[in-house]
């Protein structure tokens, strides 16, 4: 059987093939949609006569591997990764993260290192580039958990991150949190990592905030949020308890950048309050989500959702279900993603 090596995201997945185990992947605190397709990708390739594995690039030899599939650009500075990039195998890159998270993904000079680049961006054109749509499970929500009266108001699942990109939305997430903390702390629950800072980090952020203020940037909150509920073990177990989910992408106005965040809301029966690419409604019906860009302030968003009746809320959920079962949603399926990879890598 011919061999393909997979290097995806980081060392936690190297040298053990756990990335192909759906049960292990499902237990990661990243949501049910993240990485679910790796096991199916391995099965599909084996049926076509190819063995897909995730070797350790330091301990394991890549002799005998004909192709290498990278999920996000590897670190060229690391000696072992530089050696891989200059090896004899045919190489393929999946641009998963945006330029804010992995800027090397989008550096034009790196494209020559790969035989083909799989991208969600419609702006990259040419024979080298293949368009894909962020894969999701597209699972239908449990309608028994649609009970309007039993649900709490709002939730946000996000890590405490910062970035200086002009298109970043981390600061917009913090504005939402700060507003609810001050005005309606009982109406939003926050889950995620790194929100309770150590004294050392608080001191560090205090002095950084002085520089942020001078640059006109939004400061980082130092005091702990009372609305913080800790880390999240499972989106699927938690999100259905809420009416609305603030799910902002990492960046705004990036063409084609639609991740699992809005789909997690659909599958959990919670109405997404979404901010991302302004063209999202060309792929996802606007009746299925609340577009945060249409409001002048968080106060206006709160006024809209707090006055929403059960019938109006249900209309969003019904629109989401209709979308998940539509042909347009199938673009975002795991099967569509796998077909794109297999065909783009010339595996037949």
N, C-alpha and C positions, 0 to 999 in steps of 0.2 A: 504494500500500500504506500502511495506517495505521501510525503509529509509536509505539513504547514505548521509554522510556529506562530503562536499568538502572544503578543505583549500588550497588556491592557492596563493602563492607569497607574500601576505601582507595584512595588515589591511584594505586597500582601498576596498577590495573585500568581507570583512566579513559582515555578518548580513544584506545584502540588496538584494542579488540575482542579482545584476546588471551584474555580470560576465556572466550571461546567455543571456543577451540582446545584440544581434549582432550589433545593431545600436550604443549602448553606447560603446561597445568594439572597434568598427571601428573608433570612434572619438578620441581614445587614440593615441598619437604621436609615436606609435610603429610599424606602418605598418598594412596593411590590413590583413596580414597573422597571426598576433599574437592573439591567444586566440579565433579565430573565431569558433572553434569546441565545445566550452563549451555548447552553446545552443543546438547544435545537439546531444551532449552527453546526456544532460538532457532529450531530446525528446526520444532518443533511449532507455534509461533506463525506462522511464515511460511506454513505450510500452511493456516492459518486467516485469512490475509490481513493479518497484522501483522508489521512489521519491528522486531526487538529489537536495540538497539545500546547500547554503553556510551560515551556522549559525555564529553568533558572539560567539566565544569561551569563552568570559567573561560573557556576559549577558544571553546567551541561554543555556539551559540544553541539554545534548547529550543523555539523557535517551530516549530509543526507537530507537536510531540509531544502526543499525547492522554492518555497515561498514563505514570506514573513508578513503577518498582518499586525499593524500597530493601531491601537486605539489611543489617539492623541500622540503628538510629536514627542519622541524620546529626547532625553537630555544629551545633547551632543558633547557636552563637556565631560560626562562620565565616560571613562576609557572603554568600558565594556560595551556601552551603547554606541559609541562612535565606531567601534570595531564592527558591530552588527550592521550599522548603516552603510558601511563600506564593503560588506561581504558580497559574495557572488549571487545570493538569492534574489529573486524578484520580490519587490517590496511594495506594500500597499498601506496607505494611511487613511484612517477614519477620523475626520475632524469632528470630535465630539464636543469638546468644550469651546466656548467663545474666546475671543481675543483677550478679554479681561482676565480669564482664568489661565489659559495657556497661549500666550502671545506667539510662541514659536509655531503653533499650528497654522498661523496665518501669514507667516513671513514668506514672501514670494521666493526668496532664494532657496528655501528648503524644498520646494516642490520638485526640483530636479532630482532629489534623492529617491523619489518614488516613481514606480511605473504607473500608478494610478492613485488618485486622491478622491475619497468619498466625502462629500460635503453636503450640509443642509443649506448652504448658501446658494441662492439663485444667481448671484453675481459672478461666480467663478465658472467660466465657460471654456470649452475646448475639449479635445479628445482625452486629455489627462483626467478631467474632472467628471465625476458621476454624482448626480443629485440623489439624496435620500431624505427621508422624513424620520424624525426622532421616533424610534420604536416604542410602542406601548402595548400593554396587555389588552386594552379595550374591553375590560370586564364590565358587565352591567352591574349597577348598584343593587343592593338588597332593599327592595321597596318596603319591606317591613320596618326599616329604619328611617322611613321618610317622615315619621310623626313630627309635625311642625311644633306642637306644643311642648314636646319633651326635649327639644333641642336647645342647647345654649346658643348664644348669639354668634360670636366670631372666634376664629382660631388663626394663628399663624405658625407655620413650621419653617424655621430658618436659623442658620448659624450666625453668630455675631462676627460679621466680616466687614472689611473696609477695602476701598479701592479708589484710586484717584482718576479713573477714567471718566471723561465727561458724560458718558452714557450709562454709568453705573446706577443701579437701583437699590444698593444696600442702604444708602442714606434715606431713600424714600420709605423703605421698610421701617427704619428707625423713627422716622417722622410719624408713621402710623402708631408705633408702639408708644412713643412719647405722648401723643394726643390721647390715646386711650388711658394711659397711666394717669394722666392729669384730669381727664374729664369723665371717663366711664370705665374704671378699672374692672368692674364686674362683667363687662361685656366683651372682653377679649382675653383669651388664654394663649400664652406664648410657649412654644416648645422648640428645643434646639440646643446646640452646643455653645459653650464659651460665653454665656450671658452673665454668669456670676464671676466677676473678675477678682483675682487675688489682689491683696493690698499693693503688691509690687506693680502689677499691671495697671491698677487704678492710678497710682502715682505717675506712671509713664504716660498714660492717656491724658492725665491732667495737663501736663506740659505740652503734649502734642495738640491738645485742644486750643491752646493759646495760639499756636501757629495756624491751626485750621480757621480760627476766627479771623485772623489777619488776612487769610486768603479768601475769605468769604465762603468757606466750606461749612457743611453741617457738622457740628461737633459730635463726639462719641459720648454717650451717657456713661457716667462713672458710677452713679448710685445704682444698686441692684433694682431690677423691676419687681414690683409686687405681683405683677401679672404673669411672671415666669413660673412655669409648671415643671421644668426639668427637661431632661432628654426624652426623646420619643422612641419607644421600642417598636411601634408599628403604626404607620399612617392608617392602615386598613382598619385597625381597632379603634382609632381615636377620632379621625375626621368625621365619621358619620354622626357623632354626637353634637355636631354644630350645624347651624344654618348657613353660615358664610365662611369662606376660607380666603384670607388675603394671600394670594400667591403671585408675587412679583418675580419676574425673571431676574437673572443677575444683571442683565443689560437691557436697555430699551432701544427701540428703533433699529434693531439689527435684522435685516431681511432674512426670512426663513427660520429665525431662531425661535422655535416653539418646543419646549422641553416637556418632561413628564409632569410638571407642576400643575398645569391645568387639567390634564388627564386624570391625575390622582383625585382631583375634586370630583370629576364626572363619575368615576367608578365608585366613589364613596358616598354619593348622594348628598353632596354639599355644593352650594352655589359658589363658584369661584369669583372673587374680586380680583381681576387680572390686569397686569400691566406688563407689556413686552413689546413685541413688534407691532407697529401700527397697521400692518397688513394682515393681522391674524384672522380677521373676519373673511378673508378670501379663501381660507381653508376650514375655519371653524365658525359655525353660524353665531352671529352676535346675540341671538335669542337665548343662547346657552350659558352666557357669562355676563358679569357686570364689568364694563370697561372703565377702569379707574381713571383713564385719561379724560373722560368726559366730565369729570367733576372738578370744580375750582378748588376744593379744599377737602380735607378729611372730614370736617364737620358736615359738609354737604353729602359725602358718602354715607355718613352715619345717619343723617336725616332721612336719606332714601331707604336704607335697609331697615332702620328701626320702625318705619311706618309701613313696611311691606306686609300685606296680608298673606294668609296661607295659600290662596288661589294663585297669586302672583308668584310666590316662591315656588309652588309646584310647577308652574309653567316653565321656569328655568330648568328644573330637574327633568321634566318631560322632554324638553328640547335637547338636553344632553343625551338622554337615552336614544332619542331619534337619531342623533348624530352618530353615536357609538355603533349603531346598527346600519349606518349608511355606507355607500360605496366610497364616499369621500374620506370617511374615517379609516377605511382599509389601507389608505396610503401610509398610515402611521402604525400599521400592524407589524408584529414580529416577522410574520411570513414574508411581507413585502420587503422588509429590511434584509432578510436572509437571501431572498432572490436577487436583490440588488448587489449584495456582496459576491455571491456565487457567480453571477453572470459577469460582473465587473472584473473578477479575478480570472476569468476564463476557465472556470472549473466545470467540466461537462462529463 
